[in-house]
Structure formats: structure tokens, C-alpha cells
Amino acid sequence: MIDELDLAFDEHAEKGKPRHRRGARGSGKKGGAGKSSIAFLMAFVLLAALGGGVYFGYNKVKGFFTAADYDGAGGEAIQVTIAKNATLTEIGNTLVDSDVVKSTKAFVNAADANPKGKNIQSGTYNLKKQMSAESAVTLLLDPKARVTAGVTLREGLTMMQTFALLSKATKIPEDDFVQAAKDPEALGVPDFWFNRRDNKQAKKSVEGFLFPDTYEFDPKMDAKAVLSTMVQRFLETTTELGFVDTVQKNLSVSPFEALIVASLAQAESGVDKDTPKIARVAYNRTYKSKPPMPLQFDVTANYWLQLKGSAAKHSGQLSQKELDDPTNPYNSVTKTGLTPGPIDNPGRVALEAAMKPATGPWLFFVAVDKKGNSAFATTNAQHDANRNLACRNGVPLSNCPK
């Protein structure tokens, strides 16, 4: 078979042949035939070299566009974990490393060719070694192949509520989480987080550091690894916010104290827009008022109930005995200052509110409607008027007229 490029070369050579040259036929000069033979041989070698080069170049270029791939549905079973927010190229690299597909290029091509190819989620999958890229994409889009299930942990859950949800999602015994949480520094919480500037002893706990988010946990992870992942998400978020530096520079409190305020504001706030104001009330009562005022946040009594294994109650259902319990270290009705530690795990909005509280002299607030909106006051008289408004709106406060 003759290469088309060779034909083009011959045609060019024929068209370019000179009409007049030395040593024409019949000249009788010696060496004409020899020179012609040499020229023919050189031309042959040149053509062979050119043809071989074209063939080699074709194969090399072809290699750039043809991705190595396996055939079929694969063989040996294997579990592979796809990282959160991984690109198709990163997923392909992971699959190549596990010998699921032969090349990243083949996988990316197959994913691009599939209408749902960009919908591959993070998580752990049951796959097979040496699958065709197309088969791998199909399996990664099959929910039945997914080993892990996501768990969403909302803002404001206590650590005990978090452990219960994690146990249900991961099938890890709840007590494993309780035991792993006993050493928050072993989970990755830096020791400086437990410093306080208010001369109170910090309660070393994982409470407050289990960042609320949606997670995908590898089934091979134990309780410690799961909690460490959540702590790491907390540290990433506070670093992104500049939480530590902003709090220490602008508020003159420790990051731990600000985290406590974030947890209090998270628990008390009914709508996001009120959260910075509630944080300001906590700061004003604790650090601005002379003498310092007790916080009088009902949520601290609820937290103590939960720590003791009891169910939380609506504020209007809490008894005076529960609110004033002298054995409660989180008692904020009669004791001044911030609680020993956070009372829940605040989300991003609450962290930002504690870091950058609203500016105002407020010392009181109360939810005034069933949507969770609060009214704020600087005097008892204003606060009483707001409470009466709440009662008229059907908010179940403890001292509403029957």
C-alpha cells in the first residue's frame, strides 16, 4: 500500500523535473548511468525515510488522541473513595491509582460523553478493577454502588444530639463517639482554644467544635476519625472567617469566650438577622454592664437538662427550679458571666455574629412572634412591653396571662 504523502512527494518531484540539464541522453560522457543509479538509490532511501517518519509520526499523534482503556465490566471487587468536590480529572486519577480504569483520559472522555457524567458525587463506591471507563462512569452514577450515605448536621445541635445522628448514619455505637470526645485535643482542637480572659476555668469539651454541615464519611472510619473530620471543618471555617484574629483584636475576649457567645446566640436566635444583636446582648451583659448582669438565657437550663439525659423544653415550660438549679454549672439565671463552655455547635452565621456583633446598648430581648423575630430593649420597662407583645402574639412565655 502506498502512503498518500509518498504519492504527493512523487508528484511534486515529477512536476519539478528540469527540462534542460547537463549530461543529457546521448552526450556520451561516462558516469551518467552511475550517477543516475546513485541518485535513484538516494531518492529511494529518502522516500523510505520519509515514509517511515510519517508512519512513526502518525502513530505518535494517534497516541495523543487515543486514550488507553480496559474492556468490559472488570474483575476483582474494590472499594474506592471519591473526595468531596473532586474534579473529573481528580476522580480519574483516583480510579487509575486503584487500577479501576486504565487512564484518566479515558475516564474523562467517558464522563463527558455521558449526559450525567458531571453528577458523580463524593463518597465510597463498590467498583471493580480493570473496568472500561464507560462501565466505571455508569457504576459511579448508580446509587446502589454507593457505600456511604450523607448525614446533615444542622446548626445548634448539642454534641449528644450530634453523636446520636452520627451513630445512626455510620452504624458506629453512640458510646464510641462519647469516648472519643473525651479528649478534644486528640481530635485536633488546638490547646489555645481553651484559654479564657475572664478568669474562669474553661470546660474542655468537643462541644462547639463539631461544625454543622453535610458530611460523607468513609465506612472504614472510626468514631475518632469522624469527629476529627468535623473538628477540621470547624478549624477551616474559623480560619476562613479570620475568627481568632478578629475576636482578639476587636473584642478583647478570647476565641473560646466568643465561641461560647456564638453558641448562645445560635440557641436563642429565631432568625438570622437577629443573631448579631443577641450576641451583642451577651457581650453587653457580661462585659459592659456595671456590675455584670447574669445572662438569664433559658437555653442554658435546657443544656443542663440534656447533659443529664433529660429532654429539652420550650422556655415557657421550664420551671423556676430548673432555671435556678444551683447544681447547674451552666446556670445563667443567678450566676454572672459566660457559661463554662459552648452549649451547642454553632454554624457560620452565629460565628460571624459573635465575631462581629451588632452595635447597640441592648440588654434584653424576647421572641415576639411565632416566626422567631425578637424585639430588643435597654430598660426593664421596654422589655416588659415587648414581653406583653409576645404574649398577645401567642408566644408561650412563662408569665403570660392565662
C-alpha positions as CSV (number, residue, x, y, z in Angstrom):
1,M,0.0,0.0,0.0
2,I,1.4,3.4,-1.0
3,D,1.2,6.2,1.5
4,E,-0.6,9.3,0.2
5,L,2.2,11.5,1.4
6,D,4.6,9.5,-0.8
7,L,2.4,10.0,-3.8
8,A,2.4,13.7,-3.2
9,F,6.2,13.7,-2.9
10,D,6.5,11.8,-6.3
11,E,4.1,14.1,-8.0
12,H,6.0,17.1,-6.8
13,A,9.2,15.6,-7.9
14,E,7.8,14.9,-11.4
15,K,6.4,18.4,-11.8
16,G,9.7,19.9,-10.7
17,K,11.9,17.9,-13.2
18,P,14.1,20.4,-15.2
19,R,13.7,20.4,-19.0
20,H,17.4,21.1,-19.7
21,R,20.3,19.8,-17.8
22,R,23.9,18.7,-18.3
23,G,24.7,15.1,-19.1
24,A,21.6,14.7,-21.3
25,R,20.9,11.5,-23.1
26,G,23.4,10.8,-25.9
27,S,26.1,13.0,-24.6
28,G,28.4,10.1,-24.4
29,K,30.0,11.2,-21.1
30,K,31.0,8.4,-18.7
31,G,29.4,8.2,-15.3
32,G,26.0,9.3,-16.4
33,A,24.4,5.9,-15.7
34,G,26.3,5.6,-12.4
35,K,25.2,9.0,-11.2
36,S,21.6,8.1,-12.2
37,S,21.9,4.9,-10.2
38,I,23.2,6.8,-7.2
39,A,20.5,9.4,-7.5
40,F,17.9,6.7,-7.7
41,L,19.2,5.0,-4.6
42,M,19.4,8.2,-2.7
43,A,15.8,9.0,-3.7
44,F,14.7,5.5,-2.6
45,V,16.4,5.9,0.7
46,L,14.9,9.4,1.2
47,L,11.4,8.1,0.3
48,A,11.8,5.2,2.7
49,A,13.0,7.5,5.4
50,L,10.1,9.9,4.8
51,G,7.6,7.2,4.7
52,G,8.8,5.7,8.0
53,G,8.9,9.1,9.6
54,V,5.3,9.7,8.5
55,Y,4.3,6.3,9.9
56,F,6.1,7.0,13.2
57,G,4.6,10.5,13.4
58,Y,1.1,9.2,12.7
59,N,1.3,6.7,15.5
60,K,2.7,9.3,17.9
61,V,-0.1,11.8,17.1
62,K,-2.6,9.0,17.3
63,G,-1.4,8.3,20.8
64,F,-2.3,11.8,21.8
65,F,-5.9,11.3,20.8
66,T,-6.5,7.7,21.7
67,A,-6.8,7.0,25.5
68,A,-5.7,3.7,26.9
69,D,-8.8,1.8,28.2
70,Y,-9.8,-1.6,29.5
71,D,-12.6,-3.7,28.0
72,G,-15.6,-5.0,29.8
73,A,-17.2,-4.7,33.3
74,G,-14.0,-5.5,35.2
75,G,-13.0,-8.3,37.6
76,E,-11.9,-8.1,41.2
77,A,-14.1,-6.1,43.5
78,I,-12.7,-3.0,45.2
79,Q,-14.0,0.0,47.2
80,V,-12.8,3.4,46.1
81,T,-13.5,6.7,47.9
82,I,-14.1,9.8,45.8
83,A,-13.1,13.0,47.6
84,K,-15.6,15.9,48.1
85,N,-15.6,18.4,45.3
86,A,-13.2,16.3,43.2
87,T,-13.0,17.2,39.5
88,L,-13.4,14.6,36.8
89,T,-9.7,14.6,36.3
90,E,-9.1,14.0,40.0
91,I,-11.7,11.2,40.1
92,G,-9.9,9.7,37.1
93,N,-6.6,9.9,38.8
94,T,-8.1,8.1,41.9
95,L,-9.5,5.4,39.7
96,V,-6.2,4.9,37.9
97,D,-4.4,4.6,41.2
98,S,-6.8,1.9,42.2
99,D,-6.5,0.1,38.8
100,V,-10.2,0.6,38.2
101,V,-9.6,2.3,34.8
102,K,-6.5,2.3,32.6
103,S,-6.2,6.0,32.0
104,T,-7.5,9.3,33.3
105,K,-8.1,10.5,29.8
106,A,-10.4,7.5,29.0
107,F,-12.4,8.2,32.1
108,V,-12.8,11.9,31.5
109,N,-13.8,11.2,27.9
110,A,-16.4,8.6,29.0
111,A,-17.8,11.0,31.7
112,D,-18.0,13.8,29.1
113,A,-19.9,11.5,26.8
114,N,-22.4,10.6,29.5
115,P,-25.2,13.3,29.9
116,K,-25.0,12.8,33.7
117,G,-21.2,12.4,33.8
118,K,-20.7,15.6,35.8
119,N,-23.1,14.4,38.5
120,I,-20.7,12.0,40.2
121,Q,-20.9,12.5,43.9
122,S,-18.3,12.1,46.6
123,G,-18.4,9.0,48.7
124,T,-17.2,5.4,48.8
125,Y,-18.2,3.1,45.9
126,N,-18.2,-0.6,45.2
127,L,-16.3,-0.9,41.9
128,K,-14.2,-3.5,40.1
129,K,-10.6,-3.5,38.9
130,Q,-9.8,-3.1,35.2
131,M,-13.2,-1.8,34.1
132,S,-13.8,0.0,30.9
133,A,-14.1,3.8,31.5
134,E,-17.6,3.7,30.3
135,S,-18.5,1.0,32.8
136,A,-16.9,2.9,35.6
137,V,-18.8,6.0,34.9
138,T,-22.1,4.0,34.7
139,L,-21.4,2.4,38.1
140,L,-20.4,5.7,39.8
141,L,-23.8,7.1,38.7
142,D,-25.6,4.1,40.2
143,P,-26.9,4.9,43.8
144,K,-26.7,1.2,44.6
145,A,-22.9,1.2,44.2
146,R,-22.5,3.9,46.8
147,V,-21.4,2.6,50.2
148,T,-21.6,5.8,52.2
149,A,-24.7,7.9,52.8
150,G,-24.5,11.6,53.6
151,V,-25.5,12.9,57.0
152,T,-26.6,16.5,57.5
153,L,-26.0,18.1,60.9
154,R,-27.9,21.3,61.4
155,E,-26.7,24.3,63.3
156,G,-27.3,24.4,67.1
157,L,-27.2,20.6,67.8
158,T,-25.5,19.7,71.1
159,M,-22.7,17.1,71.0
160,M,-25.0,14.4,72.4
161,Q,-27.6,15.1,69.7
162,T,-24.8,15.0,67.1
163,F,-23.5,11.7,68.4
164,A,-26.9,10.1,68.1
165,L,-27.3,11.2,64.4
166,L,-23.7,10.2,63.6
167,S,-24.3,6.7,65.1
168,K,-27.5,6.3,63.1
169,A,-25.7,7.3,59.8
170,T,-22.5,5.4,60.3
171,K,-23.6,2.4,62.4
172,I,-20.9,3.2,64.9
173,P,-22.1,2.8,68.5
174,E,-23.0,6.1,70.1
175,D,-20.8,5.3,73.1
176,D,-17.8,5.2,70.8
177,F,-18.4,8.9,70.0
178,V,-18.8,9.7,73.7
179,Q,-15.5,8.1,74.5
180,A,-13.6,9.7,71.5
181,A,-14.9,13.1,72.5
182,K,-13.3,12.9,76.0
183,D,-10.0,14.3,74.6
184,P,-10.8,17.2,72.2
185,E,-7.2,18.0,71.7
186,A,-6.6,14.4,70.4
187,L,-9.3,15.2,67.8
188,G,-7.4,18.2,66.6
189,V,-8.6,21.1,68.7
190,P,-5.5,23.3,69.4
191,D,-5.0,23.9,73.1
192,F,-5.1,27.7,72.8
193,W,-8.8,27.4,72.2
194,F,-9.3,26.6,75.8
195,N,-7.8,29.8,77.1
196,R,-10.1,32.4,78.7
197,R,-9.5,36.1,79.7
198,D,-12.4,36.3,82.2
199,N,-10.5,34.3,84.9
200,K,-13.0,31.4,84.6
201,Q,-12.0,27.8,84.1
202,A,-12.6,26.6,80.6
203,K,-14.6,23.4,80.2
204,K,-12.5,21.2,77.9
205,S,-15.1,19.6,75.7
206,V,-15.7,18.9,72.0
207,E,-18.9,21.0,72.3
208,G,-18.8,23.9,69.9
209,F,-16.1,22.4,67.7
210,L,-18.3,19.9,65.7
211,F,-19.0,22.1,62.8
212,P,-22.6,21.7,61.4
213,D,-22.5,20.7,57.7
214,T,-23.3,17.8,55.3
215,Y,-20.7,15.1,55.5
216,E,-19.7,11.9,53.7
217,F,-17.8,9.5,55.9
218,D,-15.8,6.6,54.6
219,P,-17.2,3.3,56.1
220,K,-13.7,2.5,57.3
221,M,-13.6,5.5,59.6
222,D,-14.0,5.0,63.4
223,A,-15.6,7.5,65.8
224,K,-12.4,9.4,66.4
225,A,-11.8,9.9,62.7
226,V,-15.4,11.0,62.1
227,L,-15.2,13.6,64.9
228,S,-11.7,14.7,63.8
229,T,-13.2,15.4,60.3
230,M,-15.8,17.7,61.9
231,V,-13.2,19.5,64.0
232,Q,-11.1,20.1,61.0
233,R,-14.1,21.6,59.2
234,F,-14.6,23.9,62.2
235,L,-10.9,25.0,62.0
236,E,-11.1,25.6,58.3
237,T,-14.2,27.7,58.6
238,T,-12.9,29.8,61.5
239,T,-9.6,30.3,59.6
240,E,-11.5,31.4,56.5
241,L,-13.5,33.9,58.6
242,G,-10.5,35.2,60.4
243,F,-12.3,34.4,63.6
244,V,-9.4,34.2,66.1
245,D,-7.6,37.3,65.0
246,T,-10.7,39.5,64.6
247,V,-12.1,38.5,68.1
248,Q,-8.8,39.1,69.9
249,K,-8.1,42.4,68.1
250,N,-11.6,44.0,68.1
251,L,-13.4,42.5,71.1
252,S,-10.6,41.9,73.6
253,V,-12.0,38.5,74.5
254,S,-10.6,35.1,73.9
255,P,-11.7,33.0,70.9
256,F,-13.2,30.5,73.4
257,E,-15.3,33.1,75.0
258,A,-16.5,34.3,71.6
259,L,-17.3,30.7,70.7
260,I,-19.4,30.4,73.8
261,V,-21.3,33.6,72.7
262,A,-21.8,32.1,69.3
263,S,-23.3,29.0,70.8
264,L,-25.6,31.1,73.0
265,A,-26.7,33.3,70.1
266,Q,-27.3,30.2,67.9
267,A,-29.6,28.7,70.5
268,E,-31.5,31.9,71.2
269,S,-31.9,33.3,67.7
270,G,-35.1,32.5,65.7
271,V,-34.0,34.3,62.6
272,D,-30.5,35.0,61.2
273,K,-30.9,38.8,61.2
274,D,-31.3,38.9,65.0
275,T,-28.2,36.8,65.7
276,P,-25.7,39.6,65.8
277,K,-27.9,41.6,68.2
278,I,-28.3,38.6,70.5
279,A,-24.5,38.2,70.5
280,R,-24.3,41.9,71.5
281,V,-26.7,41.4,74.4
282,A,-24.5,38.6,75.7
283,Y,-21.4,40.8,75.4
284,N,-23.1,43.8,77.0
285,R,-24.4,41.9,80.0
286,T,-21.2,40.1,80.6
287,Y,-18.6,42.8,79.9
288,K,-20.3,46.2,79.6
289,S,-22.8,46.4,82.4
290,K,-21.7,47.6,85.8
291,P,-21.9,45.4,87.8
292,P,-22.1,42.4,85.3
293,M,-25.6,41.0,84.8
294,P,-26.5,37.4,84.7
295,L,-27.2,36.4,81.1
296,Q,-30.6,34.9,82.0
297,F,-30.7,32.8,78.9
298,D,-33.2,30.0,79.3
299,V,-31.2,27.8,76.9
300,T,-28.5,27.2,79.4
301,A,-31.0,25.5,81.7
302,N,-32.1,23.3,78.8
303,Y,-28.5,22.4,78.0
304,W,-28.0,21.1,81.6
305,L,-31.2,19.0,81.3
306,Q,-29.8,17.4,78.1
307,L,-26.4,16.7,79.7
308,K,-28.3,14.9,82.4
309,G,-30.2,12.8,79.8
310,S,-33.5,14.7,80.0
311,A,-35.4,16.2,77.1
312,A,-35.1,19.9,76.3
313,K,-38.2,22.0,76.9
314,H,-39.6,25.2,75.5
315,S,-38.7,28.2,77.5
316,G,-42.2,28.7,78.7
317,Q,-42.3,25.2,80.1
318,L,-39.2,25.4,82.2
319,S,-39.9,25.6,86.0
320,Q,-38.3,28.1,88.2
321,K,-36.5,25.3,90.0
322,E,-34.9,24.2,86.6
323,L,-34.0,27.7,85.8
324,D,-32.4,28.4,89.2
325,D,-30.8,25.0,89.8
326,P,-27.8,25.7,92.0
327,T,-26.1,22.5,90.9
328,N,-26.2,23.6,87.3
329,P,-22.7,24.9,86.3
330,Y,-24.4,26.4,83.2
331,N,-26.9,28.3,85.3
332,S,-27.2,31.8,83.8
333,V,-30.2,33.0,85.8
334,T,-28.4,33.6,89.1
335,K,-24.7,33.3,88.1
336,T,-22.9,36.1,86.2
337,G,-20.5,35.6,83.3
338,L,-20.4,33.3,80.4
339,T,-21.0,29.5,80.8
340,P,-18.1,27.1,81.3
341,G,-18.1,26.3,77.6
342,P,-20.3,26.3,74.5
343,I,-23.8,24.9,74.8
344,D,-24.1,23.7,71.2
345,N,-22.3,23.7,67.9
346,P,-22.9,27.0,66.1
347,G,-22.9,27.5,62.4
348,R,-21.3,30.1,60.2
349,V,-23.9,32.8,60.8
350,A,-23.6,32.5,64.6
351,L,-19.8,32.5,64.4
352,E,-19.8,35.7,62.3
353,A,-22.3,37.2,64.8
354,A,-20.0,36.6,67.7
355,M,-17.0,37.8,65.8
356,K,-18.8,41.0,64.6
357,P,-21.7,41.7,66.9
358,A,-24.2,44.4,66.1
359,T,-23.6,47.8,67.6
360,G,-26.1,48.8,70.3
361,P,-26.8,49.2,74.0
362,W,-29.3,46.4,74.3
363,L,-29.5,44.3,77.5
364,F,-32.8,42.5,76.8
365,F,-34.5,40.6,74.0
366,V,-37.5,38.3,73.6
367,A,-39.1,36.5,70.7
368,V,-42.3,38.4,69.9
369,D,-43.9,36.3,67.2
370,K,-44.2,32.7,66.1
371,K,-41.7,33.3,63.2
372,G,-38.9,33.8,65.7
373,N,-38.4,37.5,65.3
374,S,-37.1,39.2,68.5
375,A,-37.5,42.6,70.0
376,F,-34.6,44.3,71.8
377,A,-34.6,46.7,74.7
378,T,-32.3,48.7,77.0
379,T,-34.6,49.0,80.0
380,N,-36.9,46.7,82.0
381,A,-39.9,48.8,81.1
382,Q,-39.2,48.4,77.4
383,H,-38.6,44.7,77.9
384,D,-41.9,44.2,79.7
385,A,-43.7,45.9,76.8
386,N,-42.0,43.5,74.4
387,R,-43.0,40.6,76.5
388,N,-46.6,41.7,76.6
389,L,-46.4,42.0,72.8
390,A,-45.1,38.4,72.6
391,C,-48.0,37.1,74.8
392,R,-50.5,38.9,72.6
393,N,-48.9,37.2,69.5
394,G,-49.3,33.8,71.1
395,V,-45.7,33.2,72.1
396,P,-45.8,30.8,75.1
397,L,-43.8,32.7,77.7
398,S,-43.9,31.6,81.4
399,N,-45.7,34.7,82.7
400,C,-48.2,35.3,80.0
401,P,-51.8,35.9,81.3
402,K,-53.9,32.7,81.3
